[in-house]
């Protein structure tokens, strides 16, 4: 089967990559990803900085909120498959109205599953294309809005079109040095993202190599978009346009028309086609087979696929599901129609994501190439007030300025008992260390107020630990450091002492000779959540374990929420956990009268599971 061959190839690449890395053991992962591009290109694979490995097909992924309205998930080939010598195609796939990223990626069907998982399968279609070894690294970028509608998102923000261009160019920055180019794509309302990008530019830039409308060009306007599109297509033989639609006016829903004669994609596609025929420097051909009209430019740059509809069916999602995404990427290449057929049987079934549930990764943005190092951040904040420093800490971390290794979460699997005494399997993700600012080569662990820690946790789809989780993390940690208390005096709350304590930790950590991504504990106290959050205006700390597992610090709320010293650390745990194979929200579990015991050793569920995110009275 194709899937077996794909996995064998994947394993072979991985073995070669490991062998190659073994011969370069003097280099760190960070060195391989950023310091020597020439050596990178000699490798048979490539680890993308800041990305983590997915439990599905070992793909490299990163997920983050670009701004409050836009969520981004990037899916790249596995480290074994990514070839830095090839160009990198960034497919910006804007989600259809009412869809989530999970639904758009798709998964194997299970009993009582939501039908949305089965209508696009962009994840599986992406993997099918990769299995063809098409001569480029295929990276699919899923773009979801809070409104679950790109049209509504654009209407809600007068500057959204410019932000769409900013999003596009920020994604290219992530793949700088890997010869990236852009494919603008979207299904249904996702076409608004494509039009929003075109609205943001005077002329479509050269880095856009392909534009795809998968039944999504409802807003086509000859005057607004025609000249830009025609000029872009004429500017380079590399530029491609693919449009798929069906006769939606003839479709019936409950026996009635639901699209006007001029409001659907069939009408708009014909408008677009006639405009391009009259304004491009090429001839055209047209053919029809099995009710599918194909209209193509003679220069091979444009293809319109228009499904007639004598059955009066709704073909809206079928155009995508039946290999539509595959064809939109491979049209005009040597792989067009190889192993698949547009509107034929699904060619990607062997590549559909398993139905098994795993927690989603935390939504941590990529680190900017010009972000401050840890030592630079210390220099910046050393003379700031506490309020100014907390603002600076939040801004740096919220913008992804944490070491790449610190975002590689460890999965902890354990068996715990609920309040009734029944055992359950529990799986959760925890970041390997306390939050830090900087790069792998130059970082600093940063103590912060609980309000700042909670803001960051909320942004990253994470939670702070309970006392029980702190103990579990210590037991599962690979590196167990001996606590190093410092002189308890007025300097405990100052930046120089924060930095000195961090450097002491690093000396001890380096002696362990473990990678920076290894789960580590014993070096700071946790800011924890507890039933005592009902006591307003307090910070609760716990941990700093001795080698025998006993904590130096029992659960304490002696300090107000405006106090922080060198010993405090912020450890993030993913908001999603798996209990007996099913996804749950940590906060829901902690408030459940029976299940809360899986995550807490306290005598009752937690009525409050978060700190107040407003800045409290400060202790300078």
C-alpha positions in Angstrom: 0.0 0.0 0.0 1.1 3.5 -0.6 0.9 4.3 3.1 3.3 1.4 3.9 5.8 2.7 1.3 5.4 6.2 2.7 6.1 5.1 6.3 9.1 2.9 5.2 10.6 5.9 3.3 9.9 8.0 6.4 11.8 5.5 8.7 14.7 5.3 6.3 15.0 9.1 6.2 14.9 9.2 10.0 17.6 6.6 10.3 19.8 8.5 7.9 19.1 11.8 9.7 20.0 10.2 13.1 23.2 8.8 11.7 24.1 12.1 10.2 23.4 14.0 13.4 25.5 11.4 15.3 28.5 12.4 13.2 27.9 16.0 14.2 27.4 15.5 17.9 29.4 18.6 18.7 26.6 20.7 17.3 23.4 21.4 19.2 20.0 21.4 17.5 20.1 25.2 17.5 23.5 25.1 15.7 22.0 22.9 13.0 19.0 25.0 12.5 20.5 28.4 12.3 24.3 28.7 12.4 25.5 26.8 9.3 23.2 26.8 6.4 25.6 25.0 4.1 25.9 22.1 6.5 22.1 22.1 6.8 21.7 21.4 3.1 24.0 18.4 3.3 21.6 16.7 5.8 18.8 14.4 4.6 16.4 16.2 6.9 15.8 19.4 8.7 14.5 20.3 12.2 12.5 23.5 11.9 13.4 25.8 14.9 10.5 26.3 17.3 8.4 23.5 15.8 7.4 20.3 17.7 6.8 16.8 16.4 3.2 15.8 16.0 2.0 12.5 17.3 0.5 12.0 13.8 3.0 11.1 11.1 5.8 12.9 13.1 4.9 16.1 11.1 6.5 19.3 12.4 3.9 21.7 13.7 3.5 25.0 15.5 0.2 26.7 16.6 -0.3 30.2 17.8 -2.7 33.2 17.9 -1.4 35.8 15.4 -3.8 38.3 17.0 -7.0 37.9 19.0 -9.0 37.2 15.9 -6.7 34.8 14.0 -5.4 31.4 14.9 -2.6 29.8 12.8 -1.5 26.2 12.7 1.5 25.3 10.5 2.0 21.7 9.4 5.4 20.9 7.8 6.9 17.6 6.7 8.7 15.6 9.4 12.3 16.4 10.2 13.3 13.3 8.3 11.4 14.3 5.2 12.1 18.1 5.1 14.7 18.7 2.4 16.3 22.2 2.9 17.8 22.0 -0.6 14.3 22.1 -2.2 12.0 25.1 -2.4 9.3 25.4 0.3 5.7 25.9 -0.8 3.6 27.6 1.9 -0.1 26.9 1.2 -2.1 29.4 3.1 -5.4 27.6 3.5 -8.1 29.9 4.8 -10.8 27.8 6.5 -14.4 27.7 5.2 -17.1 29.4 7.2 -18.1 27.5 10.4 -15.1 25.2 10.4 -12.3 24.5 12.8 -8.7 23.6 12.1 -9.3 20.1 13.4 -12.3 19.5 11.2 -10.4 20.9 8.2 -7.4 18.5 8.8 -9.8 15.6 9.2 -9.4 12.2 10.8 -10.6 8.6 10.6 -14.3 8.2 11.1 -15.6 7.0 14.4 -19.1 6.3 15.8 -21.0 9.5 16.5 -18.2 11.6 15.1 -18.9 15.1 13.9 -19.5 15.1 10.1 -17.2 18.1 9.6 -14.2 15.8 10.1 -15.0 14.0 6.8 -15.7 16.8 4.3 -12.2 18.2 3.4 -9.3 16.0 4.7 -6.7 18.6 3.9 -4.3 16.9 6.2 -4.5 13.6 4.3 -4.4 15.3 0.9 -1.3 17.2 2.1 0.3 13.9 3.0 -0.6 12.3 -0.3 1.1 15.2 -2.2 4.2 14.8 0.0 4.3 11.0 -0.7 4.7 11.9 -4.4 8.0 13.6 -3.7 6.9 16.6 -5.8 10.2 18.5 -5.7 9.2 20.9 -3.0 8.5 20.9 0.7 4.8 21.2 1.1 3.8 23.2 4.2 0.1 23.7 4.8 -0.9 26.7 7.0 -4.4 26.6 8.4 -5.9 30.0 9.0 -8.9 30.2 11.3 -10.8 33.2 12.6 -12.5 33.7 15.9 -15.7 34.5 14.0 -15.2 31.3 12.0 -15.7 33.5 8.9 -13.0 35.4 7.0 -15.7 37.6 5.6 -16.9 38.7 9.1 -13.3 39.0 10.3 -12.5 41.4 7.5 -15.7 43.4 8.1 -14.9 43.7 11.8 -11.4 45.3 11.2 -10.8 48.1 8.8 -7.2 47.2 8.6 -7.6 43.5 8.3 -6.6 43.3 4.6 -3.2 44.9 5.5 -3.0 42.4 8.4 -3.6 39.6 6.0 -0.5 40.7 4.0 1.4 41.0 7.3 0.4 37.5 8.2 1.6 36.2 4.8 5.0 37.9 5.1 5.4 36.8 8.7 5.0 33.2 7.6 7.6 33.6 4.9 10.0 35.0 7.6 9.6 31.8 9.6 10.9 29.9 6.5 13.6 32.4 5.6 16.6 30.6 4.1 14.4 27.7 2.9 13.4 29.3 -0.5 9.8 29.9 0.5 7.0 30.9 -1.8 3.3 31.3 -1.3 0.1 29.6 -2.5 -3.0 31.4 -1.6 -5.9 29.0 -1.2 -9.2 28.7 0.6 -12.6 26.9 0.5 -16.0 28.6 0.7 -15.7 31.7 2.8 -11.9 31.2 2.9 -11.8 32.9 -0.5 -12.3 36.2 1.4 -8.7 35.8 2.8 -7.4 35.5 -0.8 -9.3 38.6 -1.9 -8.3 40.4 1.2 -4.6 39.8 0.3 -5.2 41.1 -3.2 -6.9 44.2 -1.8 -3.8 44.9 0.3 -1.4 45.2 -2.6 -1.1 47.4 -5.7 0.1 44.4 -7.6 0.3 40.7 -6.6 3.9 40.1 -5.5 6.3 37.7 -7.1 6.5 35.5 -4.0 2.9 34.4 -4.7 3.2 31.5 -7.2 -0.3 30.0 -7.2 -3.8 31.2 -6.3 -6.6 28.7 -5.7 -10.3 29.2 -5.3 -12.0 26.0 -4.2 -15.6 27.1 -4.7 -14.7 30.2 -2.9 -14.7 33.2 -5.3 -18.1 34.6 -4.3 -16.7 38.1 -4.1 -15.0 38.3 -7.5 -15.3 41.7 -9.1 -13.8 42.5 -12.5 -13.0 46.0 -11.7 -11.5 45.4 -8.2 -9.5 42.3 -9.0 -9.3 41.6 -12.7 -6.4 43.7 -13.8 -4.2 42.6 -10.8 -4.9 39.0 -11.5 -4.3 39.2 -15.2 -1.1 41.1 -14.8 0.2 38.6 -12.3 -0.6 35.7 -14.5 1.1 37.3 -17.5 4.2 38.3 -15.4 5.6 34.8 -15.1 5.1 31.3 -16.5 5.5 30.0 -12.9 2.3 31.7 -11.7 -0.8 29.5 -11.7 -4.5 30.0 -11.1 -6.9 27.1 -10.3 -10.7 27.7 -9.9 -13.1 24.9 -9.0 -16.9 25.5 -8.8 -20.2 23.9 -9.6 -23.6 25.2 -10.8 -24.8 26.2 -7.4 -27.9 28.1 -8.7 -29.4 24.8 -9.8 -28.7 23.2 -6.5 -31.6 22.6 -4.2 -31.8 22.5 -0.4 -35.1 21.1 0.9 -36.5 21.4 -2.6 -35.6 25.2 -2.9 -32.9 27.3 -4.5 -30.6 28.8 -2.0 -28.2 30.8 -4.3 -29.2 33.6 -6.6 -28.4 33.6 -10.3 -25.6 36.1 -9.7 -24.6 35.3 -6.1 -22.9 32.0 -6.5 -19.4 30.8 -7.5 -20.6 29.4 -10.9 -21.7 32.9 -12.0 -18.6 34.6 -10.5 -16.3 32.0 -12.1 -17.8 32.6 -15.5 -17.3 36.3 -14.9 -13.6 35.7 -14.0 -13.1 33.4 -16.9 -14.5 35.8 -19.5 -12.4 38.7 -18.0 -9.2 36.7 -18.2 -10.0 35.5 -21.8 -10.2 39.1 -22.8 -7.2 40.4 -20.9 -4.5 37.8 -20.9 -2.0 37.2 -23.6 -2.8 33.6 -24.3 -5.3 31.4 -26.2 -7.9 29.1 -24.5 -9.3 25.7 -24.8 -12.5 24.1 -23.4 -13.6 20.5 -23.0 -16.3 18.6 -21.2 -16.5 15.1 -19.7 -18.9 13.6 -17.2 -20.6 17.1 -16.7 -17.2 18.6 -15.8 -16.2 21.6 -18.0 -12.5 22.2 -18.2 -11.3 25.6 -19.5 -7.6 26.1 -19.7 -5.2 28.7 -21.0 -2.8 27.6 -23.7 0.2 28.7 -21.8 -0.7 26.3 -19.0 -1.1 28.9 -16.3 -4.9 28.8 -15.7 -7.5 26.0 -15.2 -11.2 26.4 -14.5 -13.1 23.3 -13.4 -16.8 23.9 -13.5 -19.2 21.1 -12.6 -22.6 21.2 -14.3 -25.4 20.1 -12.0 -28.2 18.3 -13.7 -28.7 16.3 -10.5 -29.4 19.6 -8.6 -27.0 18.4 -5.8 -24.9 20.4 -3.5 -21.3 19.7 -4.6 -19.8 22.5 -2.5 -17.6 20.3 -0.2 -17.4 17.4 -2.6 -15.2 19.5 -4.9 -12.6 19.6 -2.1 -13.1 16.1 -0.7 -12.7 14.4 -4.1 -9.0 15.2 -4.4 -9.7 18.9 -5.0 -6.9 20.2 -2.8 -4.5 17.7 -4.3 -5.3 18.8 -7.8 -5.1 22.5 -6.9 -1.5 22.0 -5.9 -0.3 19.6 -8.6 -2.0 21.3 -11.6 0.6 22.3 -14.1 3.3 20.0 -12.6 4.6 16.7 -13.8 2.5 15.1 -11.1 -0.9 16.3 -12.3 -3.4 13.4 -12.5 -0.7 10.9 -11.2 -2.4 8.5 -8.8 -5.5 10.6 -8.4 -8.4 12.1 -10.4 -10.2 15.3 -9.7 -13.7 14.4 -8.6 -12.7 10.7 -8.6 -12.4 8.3 -5.7 -10.5 9.6 -2.7 -6.8 9.0 -3.4 -5.6 9.8 0.1 -7.4 7.3 2.4 -4.2 5.7 3.6 -3.0 9.1 4.9 -6.0 10.1 7.0 -5.1 11.0 10.6 -5.9 8.3 13.1 -9.0 8.9 15.3 -6.9 8.4 18.5 -7.0 11.6 20.6 -3.9 13.4 21.8 -3.7 16.7 23.5 -3.3 19.7 21.2 0.1 21.4 21.5 0.3 24.7 23.3 -0.2 27.8 21.1 3.3 29.3 21.4 4.3 31.7 18.6 7.5 31.3 16.7 10.5 33.2 18.0 11.4 36.2 15.9 14.9 36.2 14.4 15.7 39.6 15.9 14.2 38.9 19.4 16.2 39.8 22.4 18.5 37.3 24.0 18.2 36.5 27.7 21.2 38.7 28.7 19.9 41.5 26.5 16.5 41.3 28.2 18.1 41.4 31.7 20.0 44.6 30.6 16.7 46.1 29.3 14.7 45.5 32.5 17.3 45.8 35.3 16.3 49.4 36.2 12.5 49.1 35.4 9.8 49.3 38.0 8.0 46.1 38.8 5.0 47.1 36.7 7.2 48.0 33.7 9.1 44.8 34.0 5.9 42.7 34.1 4.7 44.4 30.9 8.1 43.7 29.2 8.0 40.0 30.3 4.5 39.5 29.0 5.3 41.2 25.6 8.4 39.1 25.1 6.9 35.8 25.9 3.5 36.5 24.2 5.5 37.3 21.0 7.3 33.9 21.2 10.6 35.0 22.7 11.3 31.7 24.5 14.0 29.2 23.7 13.1 26.7 21.0 13.9 23.8 23.3 11.6 25.1 26.1 8.5 24.7 23.9 9.1 21.0 23.3 6.6 19.5 25.7 7.0 16.3 27.5 4.0 13.9 27.6 3.4 12.5 31.0 1.2 9.4 31.2 0.0 8.2 34.6 -2.7 6.2 36.3 -4.7 8.1 38.9 -7.7 7.5 41.0 -10.9 9.6 41.1 -12.8 10.6 44.2 -14.7 7.3 44.1 -11.5 5.3 44.0 -11.7 4.3 40.4 -8.5 4.2 38.3 -8.1 6.2 35.1 -5.3 6.7 32.6 -4.3 10.3 32.3 -2.1 11.9 29.7 -1.0 15.6 29.7 1.6 17.8 28.2 4.1 19.9 30.2 6.8 22.3 29.1 10.2 21.0 30.0 11.3 24.0 32.2 10.0 27.1 33.8 9.3 30.0 31.4 12.3 31.7 30.1 13.1 34.6 27.7 15.8 34.3 24.9 17.3 31.8 22.7 18.7 28.3 23.3 22.1 29.8 23.5 21.3 32.8 25.7 18.2 32.7 27.8 17.1 33.6 31.3 14.4 32.0 33.5 12.1 34.8 34.5 10.1 35.0 37.8 6.8 36.9 37.3 3.6 37.8 39.1 0.7 35.3 39.0 -1.4 37.8 36.9 1.3 37.8 34.2 1.7 34.0 34.4 -2.1 33.6 34.0 -2.2 35.9 31.0 0.5 33.9 29.3 -1.2 30.6 30.2 -4.5 31.8 28.7 -2.8 33.0 25.5 -0.9 29.7 25.1 -4.0 27.5 25.8 -2.3 26.3 29.0 -2.8 26.2 32.7 -0.6 26.5 35.8 -0.1 23.3 37.8 -1.7 22.1 41.0 0.3 20.8 43.9 -0.3 17.2 42.8 0.8 18.0 39.2 4.0 19.7 40.6 4.8 16.4 42.4 4.1 14.4 39.3 6.3 16.5 37.1 9.2 16.1 39.6 8.8 12.3 39.7 8.8 12.1 35.9 11.6 14.6 35.4 14.8 13.5 33.7 17.0 16.1 35.4 16.4 16.5 39.1 18.5 19.5 40.4 19.3 20.2 44.0 17.6 23.4 45.2 19.9 26.4 45.6 18.3 28.9 48.0 20.0 32.3 48.2 20.3 34.7 51.1 16.8 35.7 52.2 17.1 39.5 52.2 15.7 42.5 50.4 17.7 41.7 47.2 15.5 38.6 46.6 13.1 40.5 44.5 15.7 42.2 42.3 16.7 41.5 38.7 20.4 40.9 39.5 19.5 38.2 41.9 17.0 36.7 39.4 19.9 36.5 36.9 22.4 35.2 39.4 20.1 32.4 40.5 19.4 31.5 36.9 23.2 31.2 36.2 23.7 29.0 39.2 20.9 26.7 37.9 22.6 26.6 34.5 26.0 25.5 36.0 24.2 22.6 37.8 22.1 21.7 34.8 25.0 21.6 32.4 26.8 19.2 34.7 24.0 16.7 34.1 24.8 16.6 30.4 21.2 16.4 29.3 19.6 18.2 26.4 17.9 21.6 27.1 14.5 20.0 26.2 14.8 17.3 28.9 12.1 17.6 31.6 13.8 19.3 34.6 12.6 20.0 38.1 13.9 20.9 41.6 15.3 24.3 40.7 12.4 26.6 41.5 9.0 26.8 43.3 5.9 26.5 41.2 3.2 29.1 41.1 0.3 26.8 41.6 -3.5 26.8 41.4 -5.4 25.6 44.4 -8.7 25.7 46.2 -7.3 28.6 48.1 -7.7 30.9 45.1 -10.9 31.8 46.8 -8.7 33.9 49.0 -8.3 37.1 47.0 -5.1 38.8 46.2 -2.6 36.0 47.1 0.0 34.1 45.2 0.3 30.4 46.0 3.6 28.7 45.7 4.7 25.1 46.2 7.6 22.8 45.5 11.3 23.2 45.1 11.8 19.5 45.7 14.7 17.9 47.6 16.3 14.9 45.8 14.1 12.6 47.9 11.0 14.2 46.4 10.0 16.2 49.5 9.2 19.9 48.8 11.1 22.7 50.5 8.0 24.8 50.1 4.7 23.5 51.3 1.6 25.1 49.8 1.8 28.7 50.9 -0.2 31.9 50.3 1.8 34.0 52.6 2.7 36.6 49.9 0.3 38.9 48.2 -0.3 38.6 44.4 2.0 41.6 43.9 5.0 39.8 45.2 7.6 37.9 43.2 11.2 36.7 44.1 14.0 34.8 42.5 12.7 31.4 43.6 9.3 31.6 41.8 8.9 29.8 38.5 6.1 29.4 36.0 5.6 26.0 34.6 2.9 25.6 31.9 0.7 22.5 31.3 -1.5 22.1 28.3 -5.2 22.9 28.9 -6.2 19.6 27.3 -5.6 16.3 28.9 -6.6 12.8 27.9 -8.6 10.8 30.4 -9.2 7.2 29.3 -8.7 8.1 25.7 -11.0 11.2 25.6 -10.0 14.8 25.6 -11.0 16.9 28.6 -10.3 20.5 29.6 -8.1 20.7 32.8 -10.4 23.3 34.3 -13.5 21.1 33.7 -11.7 18.2 35.4 -10.7 20.3 38.4 -14.3 21.4 38.9 -15.7 17.9 38.5 -16.9 16.4 41.8 -15.4 13.0 41.0 -12.6 13.6 38.4 -10.8 16.5 40.2 -8.8 14.0 42.2 -7.0 12.9 39.1 -5.2 16.3 39.1 -5.5 17.5 42.7 -4.7 16.2 46.1 -6.9 18.7 47.9 -10.2 17.7 49.6 -12.7 19.2 47.1 -13.0 20.5 43.5 -11.7 23.9 42.6 -14.3 26.6 42.4 -11.7 28.9 40.9 -8.9 27.6 38.6 -7.2 30.8 37.4 -5.6 33.9 38.9 -6.9 37.3 38.4 -5.1 38.8 35.3 -5.4 42.4 36.4 -2.2 43.9 37.9 -2.5 43.7 41.7 -1.0 46.1 44.3 2.8 45.7 43.9 5.6 45.0 46.3 8.6 46.7 44.9 
